[in-house]
Amino acid sequence: MSVDESARVHEFDAGDLGCGNGLAAEVRRQLALVGVGDQLRIATRDPVGREDLPALARLLGHRVLSLEDDGGTTTITLERMR
């Protein structure tokens, strides 16, 4: 994970990790590493992540700030709320 200290935006490149093989658990772990109010920007090539990760974030009480899809990689920006 890389961190932009000025903006408190943390980057997590999940690569090919998918929701069926641990992506959700890893996103939960990454969120636990960032401070409340910080952002976590997740890049994933798993097509199911586009639907599953925003739903997981909301279920955990976090806010989805953006979702971008370039056709191969989905980037989801979350704000840790608690």
Secondary structure, 3 states (H helix, E strand, C coil): CEEECCCCEEEEEEECCCHHHCHHHHHHHHHHHCCCCCEEEEEECCCCHHHHHHHHHHHCCCEEEEEEECCCCEEEEEECCC
